[in-house]
Amino acid sequence: MCCRLPVLLLPGDHVPARFIAIDDHGLETMAKDEDGWCAAIDPLHLRCSIYQDRPAICRQFAMGGRACLDIRARYRDQRQRGIPLTLD
């Protein structure tokens, strides 16, 4: 789920250009795919395809840490609630 969060690129990051997007404020961010996942995710193996060159923010995000667990819980809650259906 952390790979669905916005990732701002910092000056020391060396991400391949194909994975860089420019946000509404003109800042470089990690690009997203059509489903909202980080474009660097390898869809067959569900892992980072640029792990050795991943952004500093990704390096600092502790897998299994408080922020990670909170995001996973919110994602799980959203999936369990589903999408409300309204019929006309």
Secondary structure, 3 states (H helix, E strand, C coil): CHHHCCCECCCCCCCCHHHEEECCCCCEEECECCCCCECCEECCCCEECCHHHCCHHHHHCCCCCHHHHHHHHHHHHHHHHCCCCCCC
